Amino acid sequence: MHTEEKKVNVVILAAGAGKRMHSMLPKVLHEIAGRSLLQHVVDRGRSLMPDKICIVIGHGAAQVKHSMLAEDVNWILQDQQLGTGHALLQALPQLDANGVTLVLYGDVPLISQGTLQKLMTVSAGKYCSLLTAVFDNPFGYGRIIRDFETGEVAAIVEQKDATVDQQKICEINTGIMMIPNVRLHSWLPEISNNNSQREYYLTDIIALAVRDGVEVKTIQADNYWEVLGVNSKTQLAKLERIYQENYSRELMEKGVRLMDPERIDVRGDLNCGSDVSIDINCIFEGTVTLGNSVQIGAHCVLRNVRVASGVIIQPFCMIEDAEIEEACKIGPYARIRPGTKLASQVHIGNFVEVKNSQIGPYSKANHLSYIGDSTIGQHVNIGAGTITCNYDGVNKYRTVIEDDVFIGSDTQLIAPVKIARGSTIGAGSTITKETPENQLTLSRSKQVSIANWRRPEKKK
């Protein structure tokens, strides 16, 4: 959205240390829903399709910059953190002369695209537009001072500089604003640090705008939580829950059945078809796609997974970087690891682990098995306790099991090995060579019974 053909610049202030987080990690790199606070703000800025995005960094600058390898971001270093006005001053050379600048904050992650678009609209490329909010308890926030007669914004006073009467004002400054760049070039150098914090406040430009006859327009956010910042782990947890509650509401409005909307965490993107059911305490990370009529049992973790229609995932399963085709049944207590693809109507049962393997239609491994680096055909039965021995301590090798194979319980398949079509492997076998088609293959040592043998006894 470009206002009157003026170039739109987004400047994100992200230089603060965040001492109240009590962490070695820069504040803006703490996460909500699996993404850093800063990433949330950058994504929101990108949604406005600006001409330029600038991020002002300071504390932990190298770490912050390394966290986001983005070609569309201009990084600006604020060597000394001397206030928000000083931070924006560092970005001034990067701002287009004929443009407007939207100021965002790297620790205010839930601001919505709709609210920012309204702010841009009222700015119209020539006014100062300011996002305000009304809080019952405004302590800690800068107060909006309005002209008594006209009701227009006259100034912003920070909490520590406010008089007793000014502290009673409930309309607060969120810090998010849009300003014509031509005004920034003249106002920013005028800001002083004559205040209790000895900092250069960006909010002081509002008084300069009033002085110069530039109208200051205000709007309020659609939701109070959009303007909440993060300064402590308590606030981080609060915003995490707000995010998850909003995401849960959106899922249910699209037809997803959540057994308890307060007990689900989406740390990425969850895309659901119709008639999807999700039980309690499930976690979805990265990009997860669930087809129609998928059922997810309680306490499951899915990460970067595509699940086709009709799949049932029983409780306590972990599935990551995998593809699950139609009508599969998985779990309970199954682990599907990266590189796995299950064809339609595959059954993976309790305490079965599958890694980097492709399993054909109608095949099943119902209990207590490890399937790694394997290619398995259709209508294959993997008996309990089967292990594909794929690793020799240095290299990984592949096991190939063709169609219509029956693997007996407690079998070890020593890769690289091929189990031919129609083979039956007797229980308790260790298979090291390719088997012939449609034959029984087994390897067992001779069973021996020793007469008059006695168990050893502990000496008294």
Stockholm file with secondary structure:
# STOCKHOLM 1.0

chainA/1-460         MHTEEKKVNVVILAAGAGKRMHSMLPKVLHEIAGRSLLQHVVDRGRSLMPDKICIVIGHGAAQVKHSMLAEDVNWILQDQQLGTGHALLQALPQLDANGVTLVLYGDVPLISQGTLQKLMTVSAGKYCSLLTAVFDNPFGYGRIIRDFETGEVAAIVEQKDATVDQQKICEINTGIMMIPNVRLHSWLPEISNNNSQREYYLTDIIALAVRDGVEVKTIQADNYWEVLGVNSKTQLAKLERIYQENYSRELMEKGVRLMDPERIDVRGDLNCGSDVSIDINCIFEGTVTLGNSVQIGAHCVLRNVRVASGVIIQPFCMIEDAEIEEACKIGPYARIRPGTKLASQVHIGNFVEVKNSQIGPYSKANHLSYIGDSTIGQHVNIGAGTITCNYDGVNKYRTVIEDDVFIGSDTQLIAPVKIARGSTIGAGSTITKETPENQLTLSRSKQVSIANWRRPEKKK
#=GR chainA/1-460 SS CCGGGCEEEEEEEECCCCGGGCSSSCGGGSEETTEEHHHHHHHHHHHTCCSEEEEEECTTHHHHHHTCCCTTEEEEECSSCCCHHHHHHHHGGGSCSSEEEEEEETTCTTCCHHHHHHHHHHHTTTSEEEEEEECSSCTTSCEEEECTTTCCEEEEECGGGCCTTGGGCCEEEEEEEEEEHHHHHHHGGGCCCCSTTCCCCTTHHHHHHHHTTCCEEEEECSSGGGGCCCCSHHHHHHHHHHHHHHHHHHHHHTTCEESCTTSEEEEEEEEECTTCEECTTEEEEEEEEECTTCEECTTCEEEEEEECTTCEECSSCEEEEEEECTTCEECSSCEECTTEEECTTCEEEEEEEEESCEECTTCEEEEEEEEESEEECSSCEECTTCEEECBCSSCBCCEEECTTCEECSSCEEESSEEECTTCEECTTCEECSCCCTTCEECCCCCCCCCTTCCCCCCCC
#=GC SS_cons         CCGGGCEEEEEEEECCCCGGGCSSSCGGGSEETTEEHHHHHHHHHHHTCCSEEEEEECTTHHHHHHTCCCTTEEEEECSSCCCHHHHHHHHGGGSCSSEEEEEEETTCTTCCHHHHHHHHHHHTTTSEEEEEEECSSCTTSCEEEECTTTCCEEEEECGGGCCTTGGGCCEEEEEEEEEEHHHHHHHGGGCCCCSTTCCCCTTHHHHHHHHTTCCEEEEECSSGGGGCCCCSHHHHHHHHHHHHHHHHHHHHHTTCEESCTTSEEEEEEEEECTTCEECTTEEEEEEEEECTTCEECTTCEEEEEEECTTCEECSSCEEEEEEECTTCEECSSCEECTTEEECTTCEEEEEEEEESCEECTTCEEEEEEEEESEEECSSCEECTTCEEECBCSSCBCCEEECTTCEECSSCEEESSEEECTTCEECTTCEECSCCCTTCEECCCCCCCCCTTCCCCCCCC
//
